[in-house]
Amino acid sequence: MQFGPVPLAEAEGAILAHSVPLPGTRLRKGLILTASDLVTLSAQGLTEVTVARLAPTDVHEDAAALAVAQAIVAANAGLALRPVGTGRVNLHAKAPGVLEVLADRVNAMNAVDPMITLATVPRWQRLAAEEMAATVKIIAYGVDGAALARACAAGAGALRLRPATLTTAALIQTTTATGEATPHRAITQRLSALNVRLAGQHSVPHREDALAAALTASTGVDLILILTASATSDPMDVAPQALRRAGGVVHRFGMPVDPGNLLFLGQLGDTPVIGLPGCAKSPALNGADWVMERLICGVPVTSTDIAGMGVGGLLKEIPQRGRLREAKPEAPSA
């Protein structure tokens, strides 16, 4: 591609590189200049203009952006391509879900040519319907066709929306002698964001036998959530033991995400069970979101997956937390 200033007499058919202000209007960059446009520019006293001119092997920015966007979306990916313009195509979620990003393919595509770019939200980020998942941007007015072909091949199928597959959940809360269980709006909102209905809500004493019985009785739902009145502090504490007593298994206790350290993940028959950390009472993002959202969207979560959540797992401090991570300095004594 050629780029630079040229005399007006040589600019017809080239791409205007920079917008040119005119009385009451402007000629916008990206415009393919016509003879009429050149007359208008000459009338403003201009003798040259900065343009881009594509080589025979180049592909226009809009066609290139569309080709990349079509290549990176896997079959039945649940992502909609918005209309192309100025070398950009935005990709939006068709339904609520989490975004699967094959980072190696994204990185390989972005390494082909600096003029060909793809930016995405973080891997497994929850998206609402119509929310933007990624944007393709061709930085120059055109790119070499061979480079474009390599980029499309490198990034093929890099993105896929994983929509919610679970539809119902049960919430079991435990109570102590000094407290009553109350519905937690934040948990309901988390579920409803992925179109999951809270089909059952139970309150039982904070005892292993009572919780085990409630777990056994929680049938006909896709997901079971446990929120205990007293924090689960050990793999042998009340809630994990109650799950085992009910015939379930505990796959993982604890996670390297803060807030969210005290989460545990298990299974009762075919139903996943999440022991929620206390921070789930707050609407602020926490480790439980990362586990619950993936499970709801049919993405398996293993102990190894949770162990890998530590990078980026230090989340924003929340004022609702009773014990701050960092103690406040004591006031100096008089």
RODO-2510 file (C-alpha; in nm, 4 decimals, decimal comma):
residues 334
     n   res          X          Y          Z
     1     m     0,0000     0,0000     0,0000
     2     q     0,1225     0,3489    -0,0865
     3     f     0,0660     0,6259     0,1674
     4     g     0,1525     0,9934     0,1624
     5     p     0,0783     1,3325     0,0080
     6     v     0,0077     1,3540    -0,3654
     7     p    -0,0948     1,6378    -0,5972
     8     l    -0,4711     1,6692    -0,6371
     9     a    -0,4398     1,5753    -1,0019
    10     e    -0,3115     1,2305    -0,8969
    11     a    -0,5549     1,1644    -0,6116
    12     e    -0,8679     1,0439    -0,7925
    13     g    -0,9612     0,6901    -0,6844
    14     a    -0,7303     0,7008    -0,3806
    15     i    -0,8439     0,6789    -0,0175
    16     l    -0,8492     1,0056     0,1754
    17     a    -0,6142     0,9478     0,4716
    18     h    -0,7188     1,2403     0,6927
    19     s    -1,0483     1,4244     0,7228
    20     v    -1,0565     1,7651     0,5552
    21     p    -1,2803     2,0362     0,7086
    22     l    -1,5012     2,2275     0,4656
    23     p    -1,7479     2,5119     0,5215
    24     g    -2,0381     2,3531     0,7085
    25     t    -1,9174     1,9981     0,6487
    26     r    -1,6075     1,7846     0,5903
    27     l    -1,4670     1,5164     0,3706
    28     r    -1,4164     1,2217     0,6047
    29     k    -1,1095     1,0044     0,6090
    30     g    -1,1564     0,6715     0,4353
    31     l    -1,3480     0,8323     0,1495
    32     i    -1,2544     0,7137    -0,1999
    33     l    -1,1903     1,0443    -0,3755
    34     t    -1,3880     1,1299    -0,6876
    35     a    -1,3276     1,3989    -0,9472
    36     s    -1,5990     1,6069    -0,7790
    37     d    -1,4221     1,5775    -0,4425
    38     l    -1,0989     1,7022    -0,5990
    39     v    -1,2788     2,0060    -0,7435
    40     t    -1,4126     2,0814    -0,3952
    41     l    -1,0657     2,0521    -0,2398
    42     s    -0,9132     2,2703    -0,5090
    43     a    -1,1785     2,5356    -0,4412
    44     q    -1,0520     2,5460    -0,0817
    45     g    -0,7041     2,6325    -0,2056
    46     l    -0,5537     2,2859    -0,1588
    47     t    -0,2973     2,1625    -0,4073
    48     e    -0,2221     1,8229    -0,2517
    49     v    -0,3842     1,5741    -0,0189
    50     t    -0,2619     1,2783     0,1879
    51     v    -0,3988     0,9514     0,0558
    52     a    -0,3613     0,5755     0,0718
    53     r    -0,3613     0,3731    -0,2457
    54     l    -0,4038    -0,0032    -0,2305
    55     a    -0,1725    -0,2316    -0,4216
    56     p    -0,3287    -0,5010    -0,6429
    57     t    -0,2537    -0,7592    -0,3713
    58     d    -0,4072    -0,5494    -0,0909
    59     v    -0,7526    -0,5986     0,0634
    60     h    -0,9585    -0,2969     0,1719
    61     e    -0,9901    -0,2499     0,5484
    62     d    -1,3640    -0,3280     0,5592
    63     a    -1,3365    -0,6480     0,3568
    64     a    -1,0360    -0,7534     0,5629
    65     a    -1,2108    -0,6891     0,8952
    66     l    -1,5131    -0,8892     0,7855
    67     a    -1,2937    -1,1797     0,6710
    68     v    -1,1142    -1,1933     1,0066
    69     a    -1,4383    -1,1705     1,2058
    70     q    -1,5941    -1,4525     1,0054
    71     a    -1,2842    -1,6689     1,0503
    72     i    -1,2484    -1,6347     1,4287
    73     v    -1,6088    -1,7253     1,5066
    74     a    -1,6490    -2,1000     1,5488
    75     a    -1,9474    -2,2774     1,3928
    76     n    -2,2683    -2,2126     1,5896
    77     a    -2,0620    -1,9860     1,8123
    78     g    -2,3489    -1,7782     1,9503
    79     l    -2,1851    -1,4526     1,8399
    80     a    -2,3350    -1,1937     1,6061
    81     l    -2,1255    -0,9775     1,3759
    82     r    -2,2282    -0,6135     1,3641
    83     p    -2,2033    -0,4184     1,0355
    84     v    -1,8502    -0,3427     0,9241
    85     g    -1,7244     0,0146     0,9046
    86     t    -1,3913     0,2001     0,9176
    87     g    -1,2105    -0,1318     0,9227
    88     r    -1,3925    -0,2558     1,2317
    89     v    -1,6346    -0,5379     1,3100
    90     n    -1,7736    -0,5790     1,6613
    91     l    -1,8903    -0,9198     1,7843
    92     h    -2,1790    -0,9420     2,0320
    93     a    -2,3298    -1,2241     2,2345
    94     k    -2,6588    -1,3569     2,1003
    95     a    -2,7644    -1,4843     2,4448
    96     p    -2,6368    -1,4809     2,8050
    97     g    -2,3309    -1,6977     2,8530
    98     v    -1,9552    -1,7051     2,9042
    99     l    -1,6994    -1,6433     2,6310
   100     e    -1,4606    -1,9233     2,5442
   101     v    -1,1380    -1,7703     2,4109
   102     l    -0,8622    -1,9847     2,2598
   103     a    -0,5845    -1,7447     2,3557
   104     d    -0,3147    -1,9215     2,1564
   105     r    -0,5133    -1,8670     1,8367
   106     v    -0,5859    -1,5027     1,9212
   107     n    -0,2181    -1,4410     1,9925
   108     a    -0,1095    -1,6193     1,6760
   109     m    -0,3505    -1,4126     1,4684
   110     n    -0,2373    -1,0859     1,6244
   111     a     0,1268    -1,1798     1,5547
   112     v     0,0798    -1,2094     1,1776
   113     d     0,0627    -0,8387     1,0897
   114     p     0,0427    -0,5399     1,3289
   115     m    -0,2291    -0,3927     1,1078
   116     i    -0,4620    -0,6883     1,1777
   117     t    -0,5920    -0,6857     1,5371
   118     l    -0,8410    -0,8686     1,7545
   119     a    -0,9284    -0,7618     2,1097
   120     t    -1,1550    -0,9709     2,3349
   121     v    -1,2994    -0,9602     2,6825
   122     p    -1,1186    -1,1893     2,9319
   123     r    -1,1540    -1,5638     2,8861
   124     w    -1,4734    -1,7027     3,0412
   125     q    -1,6177    -1,3579     3,1097
   126     r    -1,9941    -1,3613     3,1564
   127     l    -2,1818    -1,1695     2,8887
   128     a    -2,5400    -1,0553     2,8709
   129     a    -2,7339    -1,0852     2,5475
   130     e    -2,6181    -0,8168     2,3015
   131     e    -2,3053    -0,7399     2,5068
   132     m    -1,9822    -0,6937     2,3127
   133     a    -1,7455    -0,9907     2,3214
   134     a    -1,4678    -0,8782     2,0862
   135     t    -1,3702    -0,6280     1,8215
   136     v    -1,1720    -0,6765     1,5010
   137     k    -0,9886    -0,3674     1,3802
   138     i    -0,7781    -0,3264     1,0676
   139     i    -0,5517    -0,0357     1,1538
   140     a    -0,4396     0,0585     0,8022
   141     y    -0,6674     0,1315     0,5085
   142     g    -0,5755    -0,2020     0,3602
   143     v    -0,3621    -0,5095     0,4274
   144     d    -0,1744    -0,7556     0,2143
   145     g    -0,4005    -1,0379     0,1011
   146     a    -0,1458    -1,3084     0,1848
   147     a    -0,1057    -1,1742     0,5398
   148     l    -0,4825    -1,1614     0,5745
   149     a    -0,5109    -1,5262     0,4714
   150     r    -0,2467    -1,6268     0,7267
   151     a    -0,4208    -1,4306     1,0012
   152     c    -0,7574    -1,5887     0,9252
   153     a    -0,6028    -1,9360     0,9339
   154     a    -0,4181    -1,8673     1,2607
   155     g    -0,7289    -1,7361     1,4374
   156     a    -0,9845    -1,9779     1,2946
   157     g    -1,2522    -2,0684     1,5504
   158     a    -1,0841    -1,8719     1,8314
   159     l    -1,4092    -1,7501     1,9901
   160     r    -1,7275    -1,9212     2,1020
   161     l    -2,0061    -1,8181     2,3365
   162     r    -2,0985    -2,0937     2,5782
   163     p    -2,4661    -2,0253     2,6606
   164     a    -2,6328    -2,1322     2,9834
   165     t    -2,7309    -2,4985     2,9854
   166     l    -2,8513    -2,5280     3,3455
   167     t    -3,1902    -2,3765     3,4211
   168     t    -3,2725    -2,4450     3,7870
   169     a    -3,0883    -2,4190     4,1183
   170     a    -3,1570    -2,4853     4,4842
   171     l    -3,0112    -2,2773     4,7678
   172     i    -2,9642    -2,4372     5,1094
   173     q    -2,8762    -2,2043     5,3956
   174     t    -2,7795    -2,3025     5,7465
   175     t    -2,8648    -2,1101     6,0607
   176     t    -2,7170    -2,0935     6,4071
   177     a    -2,8994    -2,0420     6,7337
   178     t    -2,8369    -1,6682     6,7103
   179     g    -2,9330    -1,6070     6,3499
   180     e    -3,1996    -1,6587     6,0859
   181     a    -3,1412    -1,7322     5,7207
   182     t    -3,2550    -1,4576     5,4896
   183     p    -3,2864    -1,4636     5,1114
   184     h    -2,9763    -1,3170     4,9478
   185     r    -3,0648    -1,0967     4,6582
   186     a    -2,7111    -1,1006     4,5207
   187     i    -2,7270    -1,4769     4,4676
   188     t    -3,0657    -1,4562     4,2973
   189     q    -2,9350    -1,1815     4,0694
   190     r    -2,6326    -1,3906     3,9750
   191     l    -2,8572    -1,6778     3,8731
   192     s    -3,1100    -1,4663     3,6875
   193     a    -2,8300    -1,3038     3,4842
   194     l    -2,7898    -1,6444     3,3168
   195     n    -3,1634    -1,7232     3,3131
   196     v    -3,1364    -1,9732     3,5986
   197     r    -3,4441    -2,0014     3,8215
   198     l    -3,4088    -2,0499     4,1966
   199     a    -3,6411    -2,3494     4,2221
   200     g    -3,5915    -2,4192     4,5901
   201     q    -3,4679    -2,2353     4,8964
   202     h    -3,4251    -2,4192     5,2264
   203     s    -3,3116    -2,3186     5,5725
   204     v    -3,1744    -2,5794     5,8134
   205     p    -2,9769    -2,5762     6,1380
   206     h    -2,6019    -2,5551     6,1029
   207     r    -2,5495    -2,9243     6,1688
   208     e    -2,4054    -3,1955     5,9511
   209     d    -2,7073    -3,4255     5,9755
   210     a    -2,9623    -3,1523     5,8989
   211     l    -2,7660    -3,0250     5,6001
   212     a    -2,7110    -3,3792     5,4667
   213     a    -3,0863    -3,4415     5,4814
   214     a    -3,1562    -3,1175     5,2950
   215     l    -2,9043    -3,2133     5,0277
   216     t    -3,0645    -3,5540     4,9834
   217     a    -3,4049    -3,3869     4,9464
   218     s    -3,2814    -3,1396     4,6829
   219     t    -3,3826    -3,3323     4,3744
   220     g    -3,4930    -3,2219     4,0306
   221     v    -3,2575    -2,9226     4,0080
   222     d    -2,9489    -2,8669     3,7934
   223     l    -2,7314    -2,7003     4,0580
   224     i    -2,7165    -2,6977     4,4385
   225     l    -2,5744    -2,4010     4,6291
   226     i    -2,4874    -2,4110     4,9991
   227     l    -2,4480    -2,0965     5,2079
   228     t    -2,3547    -2,1611     5,5694
   229     a    -2,4186    -1,9374     5,8670
   230     s    -2,0655    -2,0051     5,9905
   231     a    -1,7733    -1,9905     5,7497
   232     t    -1,6491    -2,3242     5,6174
   233     s    -1,2922    -2,3289     5,7453
   234     d    -1,1713    -2,6821     5,6775
   235     p    -1,2312    -2,9709     5,4342
   236     m    -1,3827    -3,1626     5,7273
   237     d    -1,6132    -2,8795     5,8359
   238     v    -1,9922    -2,9113     5,8526
   239     a    -2,0833    -2,8416     5,4887
   240     p    -1,8229    -3,0595     5,3122
   241     q    -1,8907    -3,3421     5,5568
   242     a    -2,2654    -3,3085     5,5058
   243     l    -2,2160    -3,3475     5,1305
   244     r    -2,0138    -3,6644     5,1854
   245     r    -2,2739    -3,7922     5,4330
   246     a    -2,5440    -3,7422     5,1681
   247     g    -2,3450    -3,9628     4,9301
   248     g    -2,1681    -3,6876     4,7394
   249     v    -1,8034    -3,6059     4,6832
   250     v    -1,5905    -3,2969     4,7412
   251     h    -1,3631    -3,2246     4,4463
   252     r    -1,1951    -2,9122     4,5799
   253     f    -1,1920    -2,7077     4,8990
   254     g    -1,0406    -2,3601     4,8830
   255     m    -0,9399    -2,1454     4,5885
   256     p    -0,6597    -1,8932     4,5185
   257     v    -0,9072    -1,6105     4,4634
   258     d    -0,9746    -1,3391     4,7182
   259     p    -1,2552    -1,2797     4,7986
   260     g    -1,3667    -1,6372     4,7525
   261     n    -1,0992    -1,8422     4,9310
   262     l    -1,3471    -2,0556     5,1247
   263     l    -1,5421    -2,1957     4,8288
   264     f    -1,5731    -2,5688     4,7852
   265     l    -1,6846    -2,7636     4,4815
   266     g    -1,8444    -3,1061     4,4846
   267     q    -2,1068    -3,3257     4,3308
   268     l    -2,4140    -3,5150     4,4455
   269     g    -2,4963    -3,7772     4,1856
   270     d    -2,4929    -3,5868     3,8574
   271     t    -2,5670    -3,2524     4,0214
   272     p    -2,2831    -3,0064     4,0840
   273     v    -2,2689    -2,8602     4,4349
   274     i    -2,1008    -2,5323     4,5259
   275     g    -2,0288    -2,4383     4,8841
   276     l    -2,0446    -2,0613     4,8585
   277     p    -1,8013    -1,8369     5,0432
   278     g    -1,9551    -1,5631     5,2558
   279     c    -1,8609    -1,2988     4,9980
   280     a    -2,1337    -1,4388     4,7710
   281     k    -2,3773    -1,2334     4,9812
   282     s    -2,2306    -0,9250     4,8131
   283     p    -2,2954    -0,8333     4,4483
   284     a    -1,9227    -0,7634     4,4037
   285     l    -1,7276    -0,9999     4,1795
   286     n    -1,5706    -1,2909     4,3674
   287     g    -1,4299    -1,6372     4,3066
   288     a    -1,7697    -1,8044     4,3310
   289     d    -1,8802    -1,6180     4,0172
   290     w    -1,6023    -1,7756     3,8119
   291     v    -1,6986    -2,1267     3,9191
   292     m    -2,0770    -2,0886     3,9136
   293     e    -2,0944    -1,9123     3,5760
   294     r    -1,8882    -2,1774     3,4012
   295     l    -2,0839    -2,4646     3,5495
   296     i    -2,4139    -2,3023     3,4513
   297     c    -2,2834    -2,2681     3,0958
   298     g    -2,1794    -2,6318     3,0693
   299     v    -1,8062    -2,5680     3,1077
   300     p    -1,6418    -2,8332     3,3271
   301     v    -1,4553    -2,6969     3,6305
   302     t    -1,1901    -2,9183     3,7885
   303     s    -0,9630    -2,8782     4,0887
   304     t    -0,6830    -2,7975     3,8453
   305     d    -0,8952    -2,5249     3,6845
   306     i    -0,9556    -2,3630     4,0231
   307     a    -0,5868    -2,3881     4,1104
   308     g    -0,5138    -2,1891     3,7945
   309     m    -0,7340    -1,8953     3,8929
   310     g    -0,4714    -1,7298     4,1113
   311     v    -0,3291    -1,5029     3,8414
   312     g    -0,5786    -1,2184     3,8378
   313     g    -0,7473    -1,3678     4,1429
   314     l    -0,6812    -1,0741     4,3739
   315     l    -1,0082    -0,8904     4,3313
   316     k    -1,1208    -0,5519     4,4572
   317     e    -1,1697    -0,5142     4,8296
   318     i    -1,5355    -0,5060     4,9300
   319     p    -1,6612    -0,3012     5,2271
   320     q    -1,9063    -0,5752     5,3310
   321     r    -1,6151    -0,8017     5,4264
   322     g    -1,5972    -0,8319     5,8017
   323     r    -1,2219    -0,8843     5,8183
   324     l    -1,0185    -0,6779     5,5746
   325     r    -0,7202    -0,8403     5,4053
   326     e    -0,4888    -0,5702     5,5294
   327     a    -0,5193    -0,4463     5,8830
   328     k    -0,5504    -0,0727     5,9290
   329     p    -0,2491     0,0841     6,1008
   330     e    -0,3023     0,1595     6,4650
   331     a    -0,3166     0,5199     6,5698
   332     p     0,0029     0,6314     6,7446
   333     s    -0,0228     0,6428     7,1204
   334     a    -0,0280     0,9801     7,2840
***
